[in-house]
Amino acid sequence: MEQFSRPRHGKFLAVIGRKDERFPVDATVKIKQVNCGYVNARISNISVSGFNLQCHSRLLNYETVFLIILALQPLPARIVWSEGSTYGCRFAKPLHRSVLEHMTEMLKHAF
């Protein structure tokens, strides 16, 4: 089970005990937060439990974002840490391994 800690400055939530294998990708995706428009972001890795992304638009820490990849329904995730323009997100529900494999293949062919 993952444990989370929140330092006083509130910008970084450390994940202790990460166990899921991460797959490197480099793809542009759309991200949406509630009450905000769609923004472009780049995913650098993905796992069954979450993903890392870089986004130059400011996203709200500890809030839900929706990951939008063509041909798939939006996937909800929560931002669990941030450092500058890099964000770590955890899916609301872990992905099935076959869904992750399909997404990874799609992201490899995205721009």
VMD Tcl script that draws the C-alpha trace (Angstrom):
set ca {
  {0.00 0.00 0.00}
  {1.36 3.44 -0.89}
  {1.90 6.00 1.82}
  {1.79 9.73 1.21}
  {3.42 12.53 3.11}
  {2.72 16.24 2.73}
  {5.49 18.70 3.65}
  {4.56 22.06 5.14}
  {5.00 24.03 1.91}
  {2.19 21.96 0.33}
  {3.76 21.67 -3.13}
  {5.13 18.16 -3.00}
  {3.49 14.95 -1.95}
  {6.07 12.19 -1.70}
  {5.13 8.67 -2.70}
  {6.75 6.02 -0.56}
  {6.71 2.39 -1.66}
  {5.88 2.77 -5.36}
  {5.60 -0.72 -6.83}
  {4.13 -0.44 -10.33}
  {6.39 -0.69 -13.37}
  {6.57 2.57 -15.31}
  {6.82 2.66 -19.09}
  {8.61 5.56 -20.79}
  {6.60 7.49 -23.36}
  {6.98 10.92 -24.92}
  {3.63 12.11 -26.21}
  {1.45 15.20 -26.28}
  {-1.97 14.76 -24.68}
  {-4.82 16.96 -23.51}
  {-5.49 17.52 -19.82}
  {-8.64 19.01 -18.32}
  {-9.29 20.15 -14.77}
  {-12.75 21.00 -13.46}
  {-13.63 24.65 -14.16}
  {-10.66 24.98 -16.53}
  {-10.24 24.55 -20.26}
  {-8.27 21.88 -22.07}
  {-4.49 22.29 -22.04}
  {-1.68 20.51 -23.84}
  {0.75 18.46 -21.77}
  {3.46 15.87 -22.38}
  {3.48 12.48 -20.71}
  {6.94 11.12 -19.91}
  {5.94 7.80 -18.30}
  {2.85 5.79 -17.45}
  {1.96 2.82 -15.24}
  {-1.22 1.01 -14.22}
  {-1.50 3.40 -11.27}
  {-0.58 6.77 -12.81}
  {1.60 8.95 -15.00}
  {4.07 11.84 -15.04}
  {3.37 14.86 -17.16}
  {4.88 18.22 -17.98}
  {2.46 21.11 -18.38}
  {3.29 24.80 -18.70}
  {-0.21 25.79 -17.59}
  {-0.61 25.86 -13.84}
  {-2.60 22.89 -12.55}
  {-4.13 22.71 -9.09}
  {-2.31 20.32 -6.77}
  {-4.30 17.48 -5.16}
  {-7.18 18.03 -7.60}
  {-8.62 15.77 -10.29}
  {-7.46 16.02 -13.89}
  {-8.82 14.15 -16.89}
  {-6.29 12.59 -19.26}
  {-7.58 12.76 -22.82}
  {-6.05 10.49 -25.45}
  {-7.69 10.16 -28.86}
  {-10.08 7.21 -29.23}
  {-10.25 6.64 -25.45}
  {-12.65 8.02 -22.90}
  {-11.20 10.64 -20.52}
  {-9.42 9.00 -17.59}
  {-9.69 10.70 -14.18}
  {-6.54 11.01 -12.07}
  {-5.49 13.05 -9.04}
  {-2.35 15.17 -8.92}
  {-0.36 13.75 -6.00}
  {2.83 15.78 -6.37}
  {4.30 18.60 -8.39}
  {7.69 20.17 -8.90}
  {7.73 23.19 -11.19}
  {5.89 22.25 -14.37}
  {6.13 18.48 -13.71}
  {3.20 16.67 -12.13}
  {2.71 13.15 -10.80}
  {-0.83 11.84 -11.20}
  {-2.53 8.74 -9.83}
  {-5.46 7.22 -11.71}
  {-8.78 7.16 -9.83}
  {-8.94 3.44 -10.63}
  {-5.85 1.44 -11.64}
  {-5.76 0.51 -15.31}
  {-6.06 -3.08 -16.41}
  {-2.72 -4.28 -17.79}
  {-4.16 -4.71 -21.33}
  {-5.52 -1.13 -21.28}
  {-2.09 0.13 -20.21}
  {-0.42 -1.78 -23.05}
  {-2.92 -0.36 -25.57}
  {-2.42 3.19 -24.25}
  {1.36 2.83 -24.31}
  {1.24 1.78 -27.96}
  {-1.08 4.67 -28.81}
  {1.17 7.16 -27.00}
  {4.28 5.88 -28.80}
  {2.64 6.86 -32.11}
  {1.31 10.23 -30.90}
  {3.24 13.43 -31.57}
}
mol new
graphics top color blue
foreach p $ca { graphics top sphere $p radius 0.5 }
foreach p [lrange $ca 0 end-1] q [lrange $ca 1 end] { graphics top cylinder $p $q radius 0.2 }
display resetview
